[in-house]
Amino acid sequence: MIDGNITLHEIKYIVNICKEAGEAVLDIYNSSEFEIEEKLDGSPITRADKKSHDIISKGLSSLGIPLLSEEGKNIEFIERSKWNYFWMIDPIDGTKEFIKKNGDFTINIALINDNKAIFGIVYVPVSETVYIGSKNIGSYKFNINSNNWHKKSNRLPFNHKREFTVVASRSHLSKETAEFIEDLKLEHPKMKIISRGSSLKLCMIAEGVADIYPRFAPTMEWDTAAGDAVCTYAGKAVYEFGRDTKVIYNKQNLLNPWFIVK
């Protein structure tokens, strides 16, 4: 049973789950047989989302902790509010990017305790890149096939010398976010703007590739939980917009508030 201080053995086990899910997802990605459907909120879901969900759910079930996934989210608050620990899963974060075949999609697994993401793994199947954040070891970036991933040189954040950089959503840039970025130009006239999909935006903040990620458009808790942990243990944070309050998880309404990552 995991008590929050996840061991290297347990991390390796979860990394292997991500690798298995990633391989299955890439088989579908490369075949173009996505079987795209539309969910009730109008967002797309593919055969790959369902396959990834099944693999992750089966793999994590042996650890004896409840699981909440985007593709299995109909669990009443009265039940999940009693959970001390649980897994928050997004089998494919960035389904629109998956369908567009631009590579900007991830597999997200987070461990939630007391409304906080205390462990998170964001896996990028196309590049085989893993981002991990854990309260007892910190945050790291490495290739999924690495046998010595927790070496010091993989520890986040990295020291990237660059101009002030903003990262924003590739497919969900709202009018409010665009206006916020324009206002930033007054303070940083030479700033760089990067558009990315999925949890990669949070990982860019954790890595030190970007300075700020504003998001003034709807997201759900499973969209951010894993990346939140990666940011937190790299010394960054996900704040509610306009408040010095960190975003929390396992709310009655699983919709995130507007937020800024920095």
Steps between C-alpha positions, in 0.01 A plus 500: 500500500638840402501750790592803293877447516522304177805275474723475193366147449143629496594781263662250265180293509286805411745603226462154349121540505541825308733331256249222433216751457720717278587212271132412459412864434776536238378189317166675453663839433708355219208305352267805478209273597398727786124422515424856609185558705358813662442516874205683661712816542587498129863396551638205301586154627680230302571130520843596634349684802303188591792262448733714712236521775462121508876436522561762771197397706603135492862580585422729792230272647768283666609796716168501684416869462177640345522648152326792332549523123366732235366193324340365820409813691143427612580454867287698742670761718349342812711191425828656381497761780578210735811398309826570683709426191393444142636496146393780266543384140478655156558210258570745217536868577478691173267281298462781246878502454495120468241526222702774327808274528730778621643296790387741775308247708587336830401226742442639850496318834484687833466392861270728699507536879315765702409700187862513381683320220788336691629294207465544127628344181453653156604275214545620141470184285626654174833610648514232776553784751396467864447779752464396864434697817488345847507660844779273627739512200424819303437538125683340208496479121636191322456252217267215592766242415753650742625270779659784695237770469526641854853634451565861592529620138133406440373701798263788419510789447778532244680833460387627159643841412240674284262793467179516705277225358126439513348165412132479404251249371531391139129410458322690782632857499215709639446873442576566868830311484602684184427835667706401807794411276470835320518677837817306586665651192491841670739365764688261271499651148745242365330200656461172316166320462479123453183303422483140621234241572414290805695492829817583311433864589528429873809287440663788313459717810644225721792447264584869477425535128221753569427750778122516509200304375166684525183296446170689495287229341335182632718213618424203723699377798645203310637743239732663753556271802805309373664810354422687822708248697787530252488880539463497878809285563698706250429809711212637290124513569154508344312801642138601470487811282488819705570321828809379685327163538612173346256295294358206697366159397206272576252787517129428472514663157806361318529808277816700564487877559696726267864470598857619444803273524827668591 
